[in-house]
Amino acid sequence: MTGRGVSLGSQPPGGSEAAYPGAGYAWTVVAILIGTAILSYTDRQVLSLLVDPIRRDLHIGDTRISLLLGTAFAVVYGIAGIPLGHLADRVSRRNLILAGVAIWSAGTIACGLSADFGQLFAGRVVVGLGEAVLSPAAISLISDYFPPARRGLAVGSFLCGIAVGIGASILIGGGVLKVVESGVLSGTAIGAYAPWRLVLLLIGAPGILWGGMILLIKEPGRRTATPASGAASPRGAAIAAWGSVASMYLVVAAASFVDNAVGAWAPSLLIREFHRDAAQIGVELGLLLSVGFGGGVLLGGWFADRAGARGAWRGKLRVCLLAGLAILPVACLMNSGRFAVVLAAIPAYFALSGMVTAAGFSAILDVVPGGSRGLAMAISFFLNVALGAGIGPTAVAMIGAHVFGAAAGLGPAIAMTAAGGYLVAVAAAGTPLWMRR
C-alpha cells in the first residue's frame, strides 16, 4: 500500500512525512493492533477476577496466587522477551504477532484445563511467551506508519487497547462468569467444569480466529530516526540516544509496577472488604477501568504530541512528571475505607497512569535509533514485566503480610505500593529536566 504517491518501502532522506502511508490505512492497522491488545490483556488479566475460586479449588494461598498473577510472566519475558524484540527488528513483525496470538491463546486454554498449581503456572508461562512479542512488534510497526509529529496519539491509541484490555478482562470475565453461573452450559460436554475453568476456556478460544484480521496488516518499510543527540558520529549518536532513554525506561517501569499491583488486587479489595459479588464487581470495575485507563492513554498521547512539538522528548517527560504528581493523593484514596471512594479512585489512578505510560513510550520512540525500536520496546517491556508483573502483585501481598498484617486488609498495602512506586516514577521523570537547568 502507498501513501501520497510514495511506496512503503522507500526511505527518502530525513524520513519525510511524505513517505508514510495514507492515514486511513495506517489507522486501520492501529485498529487491528488495538483489537489484538484487548485480546492479549483479556487473556492475561482475567485471572485477577478468579482469584478466590482458584484458591479454593487448588488449595493455594495469596503468595502463590501472586506468582500466577505476575511472576509467571516475568520468567518468560526474562528468557524470551528481549530476543524476540531483537528479532522484530529483522523479520516480519506481522508474522511474529500472528504466532504470538496462537501461542497465548493455547496457553489460556491450558490454564483452564490445569489440575494443580504447577500446571497452571506452566500455562501462564506459555501465555507470557506468546504475549512477549506483541507490544514491541506492534509499537515498532506503528512507528513506521506514523511520523513523529503524529506518533504520540497513534501509540496512545494502541496503548488504549492495552488499557481497555485490562478493564475488558474484568468486564468480559465478569460477564462470562455470570453466564457460566447461570447454568447456560449445563448438560454440555464442558458443563461439569468449575466456573473459573469455563471462563478461561471460553476466553482463550477466540484468539485462534483473530489471526485472519492480523493477516490484513502489510509489513511497512523500516525508517531511520533522527537522533536526539547532536553527536558527530552515528555510533556516538546511538550511544547518546541509549543513554537518554534510561530515565524513560524507569518512568514507564515504575508505572507498570503500580499498574500491575493495583490491577491484580483491586477486584479482591472490593470483593473481600466490602462484601460485594465477584461477577458484579467485574462488570462495574471493568467498565470504569476501560473508560479511565483507555481515556488516560489517549489523552496522554495527545498531550505528548503537543508537548513534543515544543520540547521534544523532554516535553513528554514533563507530561509524565505532572501526571505522576497527581497520582500520589489518588493512591491514598484507595485506602479510604469507603466503597464509593475506592471504586472512583481506582479508575482515576489508571487514567493518570495511562497518561504517564503513553507519554513515556512516545518519548522512548523519539530517542532510540530507528533500526532498534523493536529491541528498545522489548527492553522496556521486559523491565515493565520484571518490575511490574513480576514484583508488583507480590509486593502488595508481602507488604500486607509483613507491614500491616492480615487484619488491616488490602487497602493500606495497595496504597503504600502505589505511592512508593510513583515516587520513583516522579524522580525518574524529573531528573533529566532538573539536570538540564
N, C-alpha and C positions, 0 to 999 in steps of 0.2 A: 504494500500500500504506500502511496505517496502523499505528500502534503505540499501545497504551493509549488507544484511542479518539480520537486526535488525528491529523489529516491531515498528510501530509508537507509540504504547502505552508504550513501555518500557522506563525507565528512569535510565540509569546507573549512577553510582556515578560521580559527576562532570559534568553531561550533556555532555558527549563526543561527538565529531562531528560524530562518527560512528553511533550514534543513529538517526541521521537525515535522512530523506528520500532522494532518489536519486535526483540529480539536475534537471533532465528532468521533473519529475512530480512537483517538487517544483516551478520551473519557469512556468509551465503550470498554477498552482494555481495563481501565481503572475499575469500572463497574463489575467486570468478571472477577478481578482480583479481590474486590471487596466481598463478593459472594463467597469466594474461596476462604477469605479470612474469617468470615462469620461461621462457615462450616468448621474451620480449624478450631476456633476458640470455643465453639459449642461442644465439640468432642473433648477438648482439653478441660474446660471448666465445669462441665455438668456434674462432675463427681462431688463438687463442693455442696451440692444440694442433697446428695445421697449419703452424707457422712454417717448419720445415726443408724440407718438400717444396715449399712455395710459393717459398722462397728458391732452391731448385734449379731449379724449372721456369721461373720468371720471371727468374732471374739477378739477384737483388737482394740487398743486404746488410742487416745488422741495423738500421741507421738508417732505411732505407726501410720495413722491417718495422714499426718502432716508429711510423712515421707511419700505417700502415694500422691498427695496433692502437689508436692513440689520436687523433692529430691530425685524422683524417677526421671524427670525432665532434665535436671542438671547433669545427671550421669551421661546421658546420651549426647547432650549438647557439648559436653567436655570432650567426648570422643569424636563426634562426627560433625558438629556444627561448623567449626572453622574450616575443615577440609571441604565441606560442601559449599561454603561461601566462596572459597578459593576456586572450586570447580565452576561455580556460577559465573565467574569472570572468563571462563574459557569454553564452555559448551552452552547448548540451548537452555536458557532459563525456563522457557515454557515447558520443555520436556522434563526438567527437574521437578517443577511444581506438579506436573501430572503424576509422576512417580510418587511424589510425597503424599498426595491425596490418597492414592491407593493404599499406601503403607499405613498411614494413620487411621484410615477407616477400618482396615483389617485389625489394627491394634485395639480400637474401641470395641469392636465385636468380640475380640478375645477377652477383654476385661469383663464383659457381660457373662462370659462362659467360665470365668475363673472359679476354681474350687477353694482356694486358700490365699493367704496374703502374698506368698511368693509368686503365684501365677498372676495375681492382679498387679503386683509390682512389675513383673516382666511385660505384661500387656501395656502398662503405662509407659515403659521404656520404648516399646515399639511405636506408640503414639508420638512420643517425643522425637524419635528418629525420623518419622515422616514429616513432622512439623518443623524440624530444624532447618529445612531448606526454604520454607515458604517466604518468610519476611525478607531475608537477604536477597533472594532472587527476585521477588516482586518489587521491592523498592529500587533495586538496580534497574529493572525493566522500566519503571515509571520515570527514573531519572533520564533515560534515553528517549522517552516520549515527550517530555516537557522541558522547556528552557528554564534556567534558574529563576527568572522573574515570576514564573507561574508554578514552580515546583512545590512550594510550601503548601499550597492548597491541595495539589494533587496527592502529595504524600499524606497530608492531613486527612484527605478523603479515604485513602487506603487504611490509615490507622483508625478511622471511624469504623471501618468494617471490623477491625480487631475489637474496638470499644463496644460496638453493637454486639459482637460475638460474645463478649464477657456477660453483658446483660441478657442477650438472647439465650445463652446457655442455661441461665436460671429460668428465664421465661419459658423457653421451649421445654426444658427439663420439667418445670412445674406443670406445664400443660400436658406433656406426655404422661407424667406421673398421675395426674388427675384422671386421664383416660384409662390408664392401666388399672388404677384403684377402683374405677367404676365397674370393672369386670368385663369390659368390652371384648377382651381376648380369651375369656373363659371358654373352654371347650375346644380351643385351637391347639395346634401342636406345641406351642410355647406358652400356653395359658397357665401351666403349673409353675413356671419360673417366678422367683421373687420379683416384686415390682421394680427394685433398683436394677436388677439384671435386664428386665424388659426395656427399661429406659435406655440403657447403654446399647442394647441390640438395635432398637428402633432408631436411635440417633446415629449409630455407626453406618448403617446400611446405605443411606442416600449418597454418601461420598463417592461410591463407585459410579453413580450415574452422572456426577458433576464433571467427570473427565471430558465429556463432549463439549461443554462450554469452554473449558481450558484450551481445547484444540482450535478454537476460533482466534486465539492470540497469535499474531505473527511476531517472530523474533526481530527486533529492530537492530539497526547498526549501532555499534558502541561508539560513544562520543568521548572526546577528551575534555577534561575540565580545566578551566583557568586556575592556576594555583593561587591559594590565598596569600601566599608569601611573595616577597619581591626577590627571592633568592636568585642568584645569577645562573646557576646550572640546573638542569632538570632534576638531577639527583639531590641537589641542595633544596630545591623547591619541594620535592617529595618528602624529604626528612622534616622540613619545617612544617609541612601540612600535617604529617602524622603527629608531630609534637603538639600542634594547636588543638588537635581533636581529643587529646587526653581528658581535658576538663569536661568536654561534652559527653564523653563516654560515662564519666562518673555521674553527671547530672541525670542522664537517662537511666542508668543502672540503679541509682538510688530511688528514682521514681518507680521503677519496676519492682524493686524490693518492697515498697509500701503497697503498690497496687496488688501484688500477689498476696501479701499478708492480709490486707483488708478484704480482697475478693474471696479468699479462701474461708475466712472466718465470719464475715458479716452475716451470711444466712444463718449460721449457727447461733450468733449473738442474738438475732431477732427471734429465732425459734425457741431457744433454751430459756433466755432470760425474760422474755415477755410472753412465753407460753402460747406461741402462735402456730398455726397449722403450716407444715412444710410446703405443701402444694400452693397454698395461698401466698405465702411469703415469696415463693418462686415467681409467681405471676406479678405481684406488686413490685418487688425489688428488681425483677428483670426489666420491667417497663421503665422504671426510674433510672436504672443504670444505662440502659440503651440510649435514652434521651440525654442523660447527663454526660456520660463519657463520650458518646458519639458527637454531641454538640460541642463538647470541650475540645476535641481534637480538630474538628472543622474550624472552630474559632481560633485555635492555636495556629493552624496552618495559615489562616487569613492574616492574623497578626504577624506571623513570621514573614510573609511576603511583604507586608508594609514596612516592618522594621528592617528587613534585609535590604530593601531598596534604599534606605537611608544610612544604615550602618553595617551592611554585610552580615557576616556571621555573628559579630558582637551584638548587633541589634537584636538578633534572635535569642542570644543568651539573656538579654535584658527581659524579654518576654518570660523566659524560664525563671529568672530571679523574682520578678513581681508575682507571678502565679504561685511560686513556691512559698513566698512570704505569706500570701493569703491563705495557704493551706494550714498553717500552724494553728490558728484558732479553730478552724473547722475540725481538726483532729481531736481537739479537746471535747467537742460536742458529741463525739461518738461514745463518750463515757458519761453522758448526761443522766442516764437512768430513766429517761422519758422516751417512750416508743416513738412518738411523732417526731421528736427532735433527732433521734438516732436515724430514723428512716429518711429524714431530709438531709442529714449530714453526710450519709454515705454517698449518695449521688452527687452532692455538692463537692465532696472531696474528689470524686472521679472526674468531674467536669474540669476542675482546676488542674488536676494531674494530667488530664488529656492535653491541655494546652502546653504543659511542660514537655510532654513526650513529642508532640508534633513539631514544636519549635526546635527541640533538641535534635531530632533526626534530620530536619531540614538544614540545620547548621552543619551537621556532620557531612552531608552530601555536598555542601558548598566548599568544604575544606579539602576533602580527600581527593587524590588523583582519580580521573575519570575511569581509568582501566582497573581500578582496585575497589570499586564501590561494592561489589558482591562480598569481597573479603572484609571491607570496612563494616558493612552491615552485619556480617556473620560474627565479627569480634564484638560488636555492640550487643547483639542478641545473645551471644554466649555470656557476656557479663550480666546482661539483664536476667538471664535464667539462672546463672550461678548464684548471683546475689538475690535475685527476685524469687523465682520459683523454688530454687534450691534452699534458700535460707529464710525467706520472708514468712511463709506459713509456720515453719518450725520455731522462728523467733517468737511469735505470738504464744505458741504452746509453752515454750521454755520460760518466757517472762511471766506468763500466767502462773506456772507451777512454782517457780523459784523466787519471784519478786513479790507478787501479790498474794499467792496462794489460791487454791481452788475455790474457796468461799467467796472471793472477790468477783468471780465471773470473768467473762471475756472482755468486757468494756475497758477496764484500765490497761490491760495488756495490748489491746488493739490501738488505743490512743497513744500509749508510750511508743510503740513501734512506729506509728505514722509520724509522730512529731520528731522522733530521733532520726528517722530516715530522711525527712525533708530538711532538717537542719544541715545534713551532709549535702543535699542537693543545692540548697541555697548557697552554702560556702563554695561549692564547686562552680556554680554559675557566676558568683560574684568575684571570684579570684582573678580571672583574666581581665575583667572590667576594671578592678581596682589597680591591678598591676600596670595597666596601660596609662593610668593617670600620673 
